Amino acid sequence: MHEKLEKEALWQFGGYGFLVAVTMVMMFPIYWVVVASTLPQSAIFAGGAGELPRLIPGSNFLANAEALAARPEVDFYRSMLNSLVIAVVYTGLALLFCSMGGFALAKYDFKYKRTLFMGILGTLLLPTNLLVIPLFLLVSNMGLSNSYWAVILPWAAYPLGIFFMKQAMQSIPDSLLEAARMDGASEFQLYYRVVLPSMKSSLAALAVILFLFQWNLFLWPLVVLREGKYTIPVAISKIMSNDMIAYDQLMVASAMAIVPMFVVFILLQRHFVNGILGGAVKE
Amino acid sequence: MTAITLDGLTKSYDATDMDDIPDNEIVAVEDVDLEIEDGEFLVFVGPSGCGKSTTLRCIAGLEDATGGEIRFGETVVNDLRPRDRDVAMVFQNYALYPHMTVRKNISFGLRLSSTLTTPEIDSRVTDVAEMMGIEDLLSKTPDELSGGQQQRVALGRSIVREPGIFLMDEPLSNLDAKLRAEMRTEIQELQNDLDVTTVYVTHDQTEAMAMGDRIAVLNDGLLQQVAPPEEIYRSPANEFVAGFIGSPSINFFDVSVDGQTLTDPSGFSYELEDHSVEDDTARLGIRPEDLTIEEGGDDMTVTVVEKMGNENFIYGTVGDTEVVARTEVTVRPEPGQRVGISFAESAMYLFESETGAAIKTKTDEIEPQAAQF
């Protein structure tokens, strides 16, 4: 009996040890980006080939950030603001569309529902690169190019989000909706006052996914936005576009670009785990 | 308060996508005619899939009737939305809004569809909560409540709107046996007090017998019989009703008829004195409590004796037919023992073999003393 317990404890210790090791491997590049952002250019590559880079933070962070701010063609802080506005508005709008689409697919019966659903999923197979030219024509014909809307609208009904919400909403018992109908709710009140509030976890999880998706979007903003409207990924690419790559500035920009994603995740983390696992276990 | 009329109510589902379904449709409810009086407590009962819930949902407006008419009073409601029918419904799983407190759950309908002011709504909710004994729970959410409390909230939600009709779809089936019996009386008292027309669906015949002013028995989408509980029990319209109502179930024997003599394949026979059967065969039914076990006889082999404390259930076989008798605690044969059985002609049921329609039902009088308090 005793031996069995000891064996179990050992397994558990080994298991956690393994997980910790994997986490460290995954987190190392991020840690290094943060450390490098505090070092002068010369110190980042001080080790030379085959040696470990320097892993102790320095004191050059503010100097690097000032140098970054001094580059008008990058306009980093302006880009940060652009990215924030775009990502926040996009997340709100996409949550609305995805939840409405998911609700319709999960809880209503209509002709060609299955075909429509397959069609929506099918668009996931189209790579962004393929969409760039038709989307660009569409957006400029609508007079939206070089505007926030040009980046916000194309993925506002995000297929993966619709799929995610559909799966989550299937767990809502039909009787709950029927009870609300009997209580006098219209179909929109049903969605707004009964379905959305009971989907908080899933919505939070989807919000994280949508925010990250928009925050990291690179190719499309690069095509459709011009200087002054750049988002963070585009701005970071501009740091590298000169003859010489200022790694100290690149690292400081990357480190700062991580912060909003981090904040969003921390804020919604509890819901994120609930939402992803939601419906996995019958309660 | 509203009377309900079902006039040829039919509900069928399209089954074009399914194989092996004749006519490409499934008929859930077929040509049901029924009048439910104002203030009546009517119970729909039947096995699963018999169409009882579908009928209720048609009355609620959650399903569209594919044929026939539903009238509330004089008004045809077929095309009215649920919210416009002035009905309230209690669901099997209570269907409480998980993100709202008990107070909000109860007031939701009033806030959406009434012209009452907030203080008026609050006072209505408080009154109902007092009536249901849940005034301490008003600020809790459904996941903090026990099953019985959730049930009370669901009932409260339906009565707060003072609807013309209550619909209840197996509201007690998720509760444990003791609580179920408690809530059963509570719902009856509530219905008596409020005097609102109530349609109640259950698969539990005990619940149906205990609660209904009248019982409507459904099978395969067809209405079998509508009558007060005692009449359903004593004078079932057919074999199905006789078999469905009563616990333990009625005993059936396939008998051949020769003049006044009924004979079971195993050789067990019965002489009719006051009745006669025209067909060559019939189904004989006898309720477990009307069977008398006689020591020393040779009709039945006892298989199991269940001692319930206040009575015994004696299971056995007569030939290949399973038989159960409900007896005094003093009757306690051993498993394997051969015993005799007997019963009075007045307690016997006879049904046509082909159609199952009743030929003869119980004619024994309830003794005047037994019928009094």
Chai-1 contact restraints between the chains, C-beta under 6 A:
chainA,res_idxA,chainB,res_idxB,connection_type,confidence,min_distance_angstrom,max_distance_angstrom,comment,restraint_id
A,S175,B,F91,contact,1.0,0.0,6.0,A-B,restraint_1
A,S175,B,N93,contact,1.0,0.0,6.0,A-B,restraint_2
A,S175,B,A95,contact,1.0,0.0,6.0,A-B,restraint_3
A,L176,B,A95,contact,1.0,0.0,6.0,A-B,restraint_4
A,E178,B,L62,contact,1.0,0.0,6.0,A-B,restraint_5
A,A179,B,A95,contact,1.0,0.0,6.0,A-B,restraint_6
A,R181,B,P82,contact,1.0,0.0,6.0,A-B,restraint_7
A,M182,B,P82,contact,1.0,0.0,6.0,A-B,restraint_8
A,M182,B,M89,contact,1.0,0.0,6.0,A-B,restraint_9
A,D183,B,F108,contact,1.0,0.0,6.0,A-B,restraint_10
A,D183,B,G109,contact,1.0,0.0,6.0,A-B,restraint_11
A,D183,B,L112,contact,1.0,0.0,6.0,A-B,restraint_12
A,G184,B,R83,contact,1.0,0.0,6.0,A-B,restraint_13
A,G184,B,G109,contact,1.0,0.0,6.0,A-B,restraint_14
A,G184,B,L112,contact,1.0,0.0,6.0,A-B,restraint_15
A,G184,B,S113,contact,1.0,0.0,6.0,A-B,restraint_16
A,A185,B,L112,contact,1.0,0.0,6.0,A-B,restraint_17
A,V194,B,Y97,contact,1.0,0.0,6.0,A-B,restraint_18
A,P197,B,H99,contact,1.0,0.0,6.0,A-B,restraint_19
A,S198,B,P98,contact,1.0,0.0,6.0,A-B,restraint_20
A,S198,B,H99,contact,1.0,0.0,6.0,A-B,restraint_21
